[in-house]
Amino acid sequence: MNVSSDKVIEVGNFAPRRLFLRPPESICIVDWNINRGLRLNGILDFLTGVGADLILLQESDLNARRTHRLNIAREIAQKLEMNYVFGREFQELTQGSNSSPAYHGQVTLSRWPLSNPRIIRFKRQSTFWRPRWFLPDIEPLQERIGGRMALVTETTVGGSTLVSYNLHLESRGDDRLRCSQLEECLKDSLQYKSGMPIVLAGDLNMDVSRTGADGALSQALFQSAFSRLPDRTTPPRSLFDRGRTIDWVFSRGPIKTTRASVHTSVTASDHYPISLQLAFI
């Protein structure tokens, strides 16, 4: 399998055509960092069982050794019969070769048409992942080319358009770096009129409630999908680690989110999936 290094965005369509004269009463949305897709069967089991209509995933592999050279986004889309857009975040230098490069990034899947995909490559990035001549080319160092980003897509649901921002903020550095990356997305969202439904979700790598990010989101008129502080979205890593609340879903515009849940029983990733119902108002 030879993956073109200039294919920053990949699109595939596997959803059967449907005729909707108006949006359904509500749709199910899932946000999840799937940890490269290492446990693909478990990921598919959950996504099939929850009956998701719109899915935002982070850390989806493409042609990487660790995930058997699979195109994880395409595999999920085919099995669930959904359309998808994959945006390349990093080229994983230890997972591929010059002739057969490997990548990982974000993928948005929908039962309805997806259009106008684009990437916001954040201006401020950590230098942690850059390859260095004095470091060996081994997998634990995770040397990469690229940068953190947001994948923006538009979903047409029964004649109504829903904009989604699929984020993966930096895991290295401090919350100031992550807040600056989030603010780029908030500024970008100003191009849409107030009547445009928007969902902003992803692995933010910070507890929004403990940073200035919650104020910036409120000022941009985004509301959390959770009526209270959500459960921790990562499992404990040690006896003294209780997990972290770093995966979030926010919405803006004439939509209402209900039944937001963190699925802490799902063990197919090092993050728990979040699901919610979204209704058009």
Secondary structure, 3 states (H helix, E strand, C coil): CCCCCCCCEEEECCCCCCCCCCCCCCEEEEEEEEEECCCHHHHHHHHHHHCCCEEEEEEEEECCHHHCCCEHHHHHHHHHCCEEEEEEEEEECCCCCCCCCCEEEEEEEECCCEEEEEEEECCCCCCCCCCCCCCCCCHHHCCEEECCEEEEEEEEECCEEEEEEEEECCCCCCHHHHHHHHHHHHHHHHHCCCCCCEEEEEECCCCHHHCCHHHHHHHCCCEECCCCCCCCCCCCCCCCCCCCCCEEEEEECCEEEEEEEECCCCCCCCCCCEEEEEEEC
